Amino acid sequence: MKINYPIKYAVMPIIDEINWDCYHEIDRVDDVLCYIVSKCYKIRDITNYYKDGRLYNEYEIVFPYQKSEFSRWRRTIPEYNLMNGNCINSDKVPQVFDSYEEALIQATAQNDELFKKSLGYLAFTKDTAEKIKKMKKNFDTILAKYKVLEQQILLLTDNLEIGQKKVNDVIKIANNKQAVLSCDIYEILRLFDNDKFIVYSIKQEQYDILAKSIIKKEDNKDTADKINQISKEAQVLLFHKEKDMPIEIATTKDQGIYYIKNDILYYDEGTDKVEKDNIGNIEPDTLIFYTTETREDLLKSYEEYPEINLKNIPVQLSKKST
């Protein structure tokens, strides 16, 4: 995948403007409405120390769906300030989880605590019990709305697998010379977009054999034999014929190709699919690359995701009581 931060679950606060009736003057303030569960990109482990030597850990994360303008939530990835290198769309949380169930237990506890805290603003009168009942109903309505958001986010982030996947460096072959480059296939698409090249997808064990032979500088004939054997079993992944042409992605469909142009994925139904048999003669100046990324990895990396519009989930937010 193009983005390979570790994926975890975390408790996400839903923060919004609400009405605060303070001595009968209405203010609009940001406040936590409730908590839901979301997957997240983990970008940093942080250890903090107290002066007495105690420590506590927290995690810098980025939620893949974040609130945009109005009621819209858009898909996002970690974004950084180019001047200081700091992430500009991250949050810090005290815990991350490997399962939805673990995160749900924590989110439920935080919602219970949030509701109890809201009762502290309640003036106790003869109808206090009725007020608490009304407040609980209102809180549950708000939570129900954002639980729908939670399920939509989980559905649209189903491709984010818990854990971490490392993309291998690319193996390059040109002019009968082999090298393991210190970049992955997605960087190759950017760095070599003016060159003619073919990218083959190989299995991890095949990659390990080639990389070991190249790094140890084994006999050229032995390495060439291994390359020839692996090439026969390799799958064509990408093909770039000329400088000004798009980068074609091999597909399993009967007709048509996926292609990448200006870092955007397109599909053309009117073109024959890319396979070994229809590549034709490979010109001498064509670069050959090997990667362990698959078609599925590549297509998912360039997939576009819809935003979520909460206007489709009606709910009436009430004013806080004093």
Backbone hydrogen bonds, N-H to C=O, Kabsch-Sander energy under -0.5 kcal/mol:
donor,donor_aa,acceptor,acceptor_aa,energy
4,N,2,K,-0.5
7,I,163,G,-3.2
8,K,40,C,-2.1
9,Y,97,F,-2.8
10,A,38,S,-2.6
12,M,10,A,-0.6
12,M,36,I,-3.3
14,I,34,C,-2.9
15,I,13,P,-0.8
16,D,31,D,-2.3
18,I,29,V,-2.2
20,W,27,D,-2.2
21,D,19,N,-0.5
21,D,320,K,-0.5
22,C,20,W,-1.2
22,C,25,E,-1.8
23,Y,21,D,-0.7
25,E,22,C,-1.4
26,I,24,H,-0.6
27,D,20,W,-1.9
29,V,18,I,-1.8
29,V,27,D,-0.6
31,D,16,D,-2.0
33,L,14,I,-3.5
33,L,31,D,-0.5
34,C,14,I,-0.8
36,I,12,M,-2.3
38,S,10,A,-2.2
40,C,8,K,-2.4
41,Y,62,V,-2.7
42,K,6,P,-3.0
42,K,40,C,-0.6
43,I,41,Y,-0.7
43,I,60,E,-2.5
44,R,60,E,-1.5
46,I,58,E,-3.0
48,N,46,I,-0.5
48,N,56,Y,-2.9
50,Y,54,R,-3.6
53,G,50,Y,-1.7
56,Y,48,N,-2.3
58,E,46,I,-2.5
59,Y,93,V,-2.8
60,E,44,R,-2.8
61,I,59,Y,-0.6
61,I,91,D,-3.1
62,V,41,Y,-2.0
66,Q,74,R,-2.2
68,S,72,R,-3.7
72,R,69,E,-2.0
73,W,308,I,-2.7
74,R,66,Q,-2.4
76,T,64,P,-2.8
81,N,86,N,-3.0
82,L,80,Y,-0.6
85,G,81,N,-2.5
88,I,79,E,-2.6
89,N,79,E,-0.7
91,D,61,I,-2.8
93,V,59,Y,-2.3
97,F,9,Y,-2.8
103,A,99,S,-1.7
104,L,100,Y,-2.6
105,I,101,E,-1.8
106,Q,102,E,-1.5
107,A,103,A,-2.6
108,T,104,L,-2.7
109,A,105,I,-1.9
110,Q,106,Q,-2.2
111,N,107,A,-2.2
112,D,108,T,-2.3
113,E,109,A,-2.2
114,L,110,Q,-2.1
115,F,111,N,-2.3
116,K,112,D,-2.1
117,K,113,E,-2.2
118,S,114,L,-1.6
119,L,115,F,-1.0
119,L,116,K,-0.6
120,G,117,K,-1.6
121,Y,118,S,-1.4
122,L,119,L,-1.6
125,T,123,A,-0.6
128,T,125,T,-1.6
131,K,127,D,-2.0
132,I,128,T,-2.7
133,K,129,A,-2.0
134,K,130,E,-2.1
135,M,131,K,-2.8
136,K,132,I,-2.5
137,K,133,K,-2.0
138,N,134,K,-2.2
139,F,135,M,-2.6
140,D,136,K,-2.5
141,T,137,K,-1.7
142,I,138,N,-2.1
143,L,139,F,-2.7
144,A,140,D,-2.4
145,K,141,T,-1.7
146,Y,142,I,-1.9
147,K,143,L,-1.8
148,V,144,A,-1.3
149,L,145,K,-1.3
150,E,146,Y,-2.3
151,Q,147,K,-2.1
152,Q,148,V,-2.1
153,I,149,L,-2.7
154,L,150,E,-2.5
155,L,151,Q,-2.1
156,L,152,Q,-2.3
157,T,153,I,-1.2
158,D,155,L,-1.1
160,L,157,T,-1.9
161,E,159,N,-1.0
163,G,7,I,-2.1
167,V,165,K,-0.5
168,N,166,K,-0.5
170,V,183,C,-2.5
171,I,290,Y,-2.1
172,K,170,V,-0.5
172,K,179,A,-3.2
173,I,288,I,-3.0
174,A,177,K,-2.3
177,K,174,A,-1.7
179,A,172,K,-2.0
181,L,170,V,-2.8
181,L,179,A,-0.8
183,C,181,L,-1.0
187,E,184,D,-0.5
188,I,184,D,-1.7
189,L,185,I,-1.7
190,R,186,Y,-0.7
191,L,187,E,-2.9
192,F,188,I,-2.8
193,D,190,R,-0.6
195,D,192,F,-1.9
197,F,240,H,-1.5
198,I,287,L,-2.4
199,V,238,L,-2.6
200,Y,289,F,-2.9
201,S,235,Q,-3.5
202,I,200,Y,-0.5
202,I,291,T,-2.7
207,Y,203,K,-2.5
208,D,204,Q,-2.5
209,I,205,E,-1.7
210,L,206,Q,-2.2
211,A,207,Y,-3.1
212,K,208,D,-2.3
213,S,209,I,-2.0
214,I,210,L,-2.4
215,I,211,A,-2.8
216,K,212,K,-2.2
217,K,214,I,-0.8
218,E,213,S,-2.4
223,T,219,D,-2.5
224,A,220,N,-2.8
225,D,221,K,-2.4
226,K,222,D,-2.1
227,I,223,T,-2.5
228,N,224,A,-2.5
229,Q,225,D,-2.2
230,I,226,K,-2.6
231,S,227,I,-2.5
232,K,228,N,-1.4
233,E,229,Q,-0.8
233,E,230,I,-0.6
234,A,230,I,-1.4
235,Q,201,S,-2.2
237,L,199,V,-3.1
238,L,199,V,-1.7
239,F,248,E,-2.2
240,H,197,F,-3.1
241,K,239,F,-0.6
245,M,242,E,-1.2
247,I,260,I,-2.3
248,E,239,F,-2.5
248,E,246,P,-0.7
249,I,258,Y,-3.6
250,A,237,L,-2.1
256,G,271,T,-2.4
257,I,268,D,-2.1
258,Y,249,I,-1.1
259,Y,266,Y,-2.2
260,I,247,I,-2.9
261,K,264,I,-2.3
264,I,261,K,-1.2
266,Y,259,Y,-2.9
268,D,257,I,-2.9
269,E,267,Y,-0.5
271,T,268,D,-0.8
275,E,273,K,-0.5
278,N,275,E,-0.5
279,I,276,K,-0.9
283,E,281,N,-0.6
286,T,283,E,-2.1
287,L,196,K,-2.8
288,I,173,I,-2.2
289,F,198,I,-2.6
290,Y,171,I,-2.2
291,T,200,Y,-2.3
298,L,294,T,-2.4
299,L,295,R,-3.1
300,K,296,E,-2.4
301,S,297,D,-1.8
302,Y,298,L,-1.2
303,E,300,K,-0.7
308,I,73,W,-3.0
310,L,71,S,-2.7
310,L,308,I,-0.6
312,N,309,N,-1.5
313,I,310,L,-2.2
317,L,315,V,-0.7
320,K,19,N,-1.7
